[in-house]
Amino acid sequence: MSKRRYVTAVAADQVATVTIDRQKKLNALNPEVISEIDAVFAEIGDDPAVRSVVLTGAGERAFVAGADIGVLAKMDPIGGVEVSRAGQEVFRRIERFPKPVIAAVGGYALGGGCELALACHLRVASEKARFGLPEVGLGIIPGYGGTARLARLVGLGRATELILTGGMIDGARASEIGLANMVVPHAELMERARELAARIAANAPIAVRLALASLYRAEESAIEHSLAFEANLFGLLASTADMKEGMSAFLEKRRPVFGGS
Ligand code: COA
């Protein structure tokens, strides 16, 4: 579907698999990798045949082992702000992506790699996953949304512990504390992540999209605004052919077929 130097996308059965492949550096994020991720997601966003996305890292060792420390080592203060903002913007576009994005993590998800997984909507970890935010050991802090997003999933106490110690946790522990949605045997990682993506893709696409929008709006605003937003989206869905199809299928005791309109 799409092949660039470091990031590829392949679509099958309404699920796109996006793979970051810079294996010699454990898939570390240099500016080129980050801009390729952005370009590939823009392409998938426009493709009506894709209803959900699995994002992973190539090779057996890493999802993404962080921002490229070779690049970070040369930054000056203004450059540091720019590096952080540039990554944050791309990750924010993933978080706001209209189709669900599932991170499949089977190795190191450190620093920017952990933050990339946090920007995805769901995370499937294998037993070999290693999550961590080691930035304070390098004299910096997480700069791609880690301090803003981690507590949302695991609570402030656990987020503080992970960020201040810089320690790593495995897939089982990540699942225990809510950082990963599930932990699966390593050999089944991609199959299980695609299975989850396919289950979502079988639902009404506009409803899935608006459910995501409502969930994330609620994270960012007061309850009265969130409830009003939810009610409006709820009502809006009555205009879709898929709502009629979903409800008719239920009443007629058959499986719905959603066309995405
Ligand atoms: N940036 C740049 N290069 C990185 C990298 C990163 N974040 N993570 C790994 N690499 C490179 C290593 O420099 C090495 O390159 P080389 O072969 O040219 O020397 C290669 O990837 C393999 O890594 P290596 O450290 O040799 O593997 P390991 O098994 O000994 O250790 C890690 C694996 C993940 C524990 C270790 O690479 C590490 O700590 N990486 C940095 C993680 C980090 O701090 N990320 C946050 C950055 S803000």
Boltz pocket constraint, residues with backbone or C-beta under 6 A from the ligand:
constraints:
  - pocket:
      binder: B
      contacts: [[A, 23], [A, 24], [A, 25], [A, 26], [A, 28], [A, 65], [A, 66], [A, 67], [A, 68], [A, 69], [A, 70], [A, 108], [A, 110], [A, 111], [A, 112], [A, 134], [A, 135], [A, 138]]
      max_distance: 6.0
